[in-house]
Amino acid sequence: MIRLPKRRHANSRRSDQRRFPGHCAWVRGHRCSVPGCDQCTIECAHVRAESDGGISLKPSDQYTISLCRQHHAEQHQIGERLFEKRYGMDLVALARQFAERSPHRNKW
């Protein structure tokens, strides 16, 4: 009996078009976006507000900012709005700046 490969989900191709590994690596090359933070382990944090994400759909990689591991975890724990208030940040504006300055912006 010949086994067929598992069928890809209809949105798999769409998911591939939302991921930009080069851009994420470039974002991780920056310091933590929280003012005054000097932590070194940087992660690429997705911003959900005003993004192309949705229920059970992670935003595309163009909606990312650099956060250290601790601040990234805090962003998820307390939510984006409280995180913005706590640190005086505008996450959407910051994600847009990263996207506009990215050397990989021509891919999306």
C-alpha positions in Angstrom: 0.0 0.0 0.0 1.4 3.4 -0.9 1.1 6.1 1.8 0.4 9.5 0.6 2.1 12.4 2.5 -0.2 14.2 4.9 -2.2 16.9 3.3 -1.0 20.4 4.1 -3.5 22.7 5.8 -5.0 25.2 3.5 -3.4 28.1 5.3 0.1 26.5 5.4 1.3 28.4 2.4 -0.1 31.6 3.9 1.7 30.8 7.1 5.0 30.5 5.2 4.4 33.9 3.6 4.1 35.4 7.1 7.5 34.2 8.4 10.7 36.1 7.6 13.6 34.5 9.4 16.1 37.0 8.1 14.1 39.9 9.5 13.7 38.1 12.9 17.5 37.5 13.0 18.0 41.2 12.2 15.6 42.2 15.0 17.4 39.9 17.5 20.6 41.7 16.6 19.3 44.8 18.5 19.3 45.6 22.2 16.1 45.2 24.3 13.6 47.8 23.3 12.7 48.6 26.9 14.5 51.9 27.8 17.5 51.3 30.1 17.5 47.5 29.8 20.9 46.0 29.2 20.0 42.3 29.1 21.7 40.3 26.4 19.5 37.4 25.5 17.3 39.0 22.9 14.2 37.5 21.4 11.9 38.5 18.6 8.6 39.5 20.2 5.5 39.7 18.2 3.1 42.7 18.7 -0.5 41.7 18.4 -2.3 45.1 18.6 -3.1 46.5 15.2 -1.3 43.6 13.5 -2.4 41.0 10.9 -2.8 38.4 13.6 -6.1 37.0 14.9 -7.6 34.4 17.1 -5.2 31.5 17.1 -3.1 33.3 14.4 0.3 34.7 15.3 1.0 38.0 13.7 3.5 38.0 10.8 7.1 38.5 11.5 7.0 42.1 10.3 5.1 43.0 13.5 8.1 42.2 15.8 10.3 44.1 18.2 13.5 43.2 20.1 12.9 42.3 23.8 15.1 40.5 26.3 13.9 37.1 27.5 12.6 38.7 30.8 10.7 41.5 29.2 9.3 39.2 26.5 7.8 37.0 29.2 6.5 40.0 31.0 4.8 41.3 27.8 2.9 38.0 27.6 2.1 37.8 31.3 0.7 41.3 31.8 -0.5 42.1 28.3 0.6 44.6 25.8 -1.4 47.6 27.0 -0.1 47.4 30.6 3.4 46.7 29.3 3.3 49.9 27.2 2.1 51.9 30.2 4.6 50.5 32.5 7.6 51.3 30.3 6.2 54.3 28.4 6.4 52.6 25.0 4.3 52.4 21.9 4.8 48.8 20.7 2.9 49.2 17.4 5.0 52.3 16.4 8.2 50.5 17.4 7.3 47.4 15.3 6.6 49.7 12.4 10.0 51.3 12.8 11.7 47.9 12.8 9.8 46.9 9.7 10.6 50.2 7.8 14.3 49.9 8.6 14.7 46.2 8.0 17.0 45.2 5.2 14.5 42.4 4.6 11.4 44.6 4.1 11.3 44.0 0.3 10.2 40.4 1.1 6.7 41.3 2.4 
